[in-house]
Amino acid sequence: MTEVAIVGAGPAGLMAAWQAAEAGHEVTVFEGSSDVGGMSASFSIEGQRVDYGSHRLHPSTPPHLLEAIRSLLGEDLQTRQRNGRIRLYDKWVAFPLRTADLFRHLPLKFSISSAFDIVRRPFLGANEDTFQHEVTRRLGKTVSDEFYTPYAEKLWGFHPSKIDSELARRRVSASSPLTILRRLIKSSSPSGRAFLYPRNGYGQIVEAIADAVISAGGKIELNSPVQQIHLNDGDCHLESINGRHIAELVWTTSPLNILPTIVRPKPDKNVTEAAAALRVRGMVLVYLVLDQPQFTEFDAHYFPGLDTRIARLSEPKNYRDGSDPKDQTILCAELPCWKTDAIWSASNEELGNIVSDDLIRLGLPKMKLVTTEVRRLPSVYPVFESSTREERKTLLQWGNSLGRLSSFGRQGLIVPDNIHHTLAMGWDAAHALSKDGEFNDLAWSTALNRFESHVVED
């Protein structure tokens, strides 16, 4: 059996730990915070479970992963119907999009312009390798200008003309107007709007996997940030604030742009410079506790326009049938930003007022606000700037060449993936390790290539 040290107790790291421990390997997970799950965790505010933003488990989760999650959660993993809406042309449109709703709420000029875009689409060149051009080439100028361009700028902090087309490939799943039409037809039926969500919050998934790690004989060391990783010929030495740990293999899901600062021997200058050039945008999450049983019937509201700092508003209570307080609900507003922005350091009261005023101005009902809580996430959206394309390649190539150390997960591969993608990464890492302790580099290389085809599902 092999001793494996795993850095990070997010979905990828925990899934890898569970599967490796089940196979009989000695596994220790090191997590810097006091809880498991990272951004996939849940926590309590005023007696109600909430998530770090709006999350869902998509039905497209590979069957073997879905079976594994169901084996842990049982009936607590509920099948729900999506009931969101998006703000376009100062009107509310159902999201996922539905044909009848689009025609009923969007102006005629949108349909006419979109139709002309379809005619012009074959004549658009491919000479610009940017997010904006890629979306326009695929879906037309109207869809790009009215939705993707402002929303991309809101999320990543750059105009899409300065963002690499690679991000469009990973974040925009529709490849043509015909694809959108097929989805409109599918989402018009309840089965096309289904998603999976645990009774006790999204974090119940990672909590159950963490329990499974312990049951299989693995260890999870919380409040144990790893400060250095020494890669030797025969083993690896990890140094955390709690001491030194020796392992034969290290799997890390920590941010790849941070890894060069803790790996020893130190990487070449071109690697450290590449890591320093990459930026990841943060997010402020503003939780409004309301003295009312429900705010609206919708689970999520999307705001692509730049007239508000809010990108999405969710109401956790509407995602599940659970034991939530009957006369109270909580809203979660997501505000993407840089850590240098004034909004990052604004007080809870200031942020509560910003969100409340914007929601009323955008046509949402008045609320009975009791209190406001805030969470700040410094590393949420990896920014694929066109100017740092080569730096991303350099860093990824280095991260995949470290022998006894393998990097994966959302942060470890600098990708915007869903949880089912990151769970697949952890699963494949564990299953590349044979029972006799040999790590199958070919199988892992094949898995890494497969991960490049992941496309985020909204």
Secondary structure, DSSP 4 states (H G I P E B T S, - for coil): --EEEEE--SHHHHHHHHHHHHTT-EEEEE-SSSSS-GGG-EEEETTEEEESS---B-TTS-HHHHHHHHHHHGGGEEEEE--EEEEETTEEEEES--HHHHHHHS-HHHHHHHHHHHHHGGG------BHHHHHHHHH-HHHIIIIIHHHHHHHHSS-GGGBBHHHHHHH----SHHHHHHHHHHHTSGGGGEEEEETT-TTHHHHHHHHHHHHTT-EEESS--EEEEEE-SS-EEEEETTEEEEESEEEE-S-TTTGGGTEESPPPHHHHHHHHH--EEEEEEEEEEESSS-S-S-SEEE--STTSS-SEEE-GGGG--S---TT-EEEEEEEEE-TTSGGGG--HHHHHHHHHHHHHHTTPPP--EEEEEEEEEEEEEE--BGGGHHHHHHHHHHHT--TTEEE-HHHHTT----HHHHHHHHHHHHHTB-TTS-B-HHHHHHHHHHHTT-----
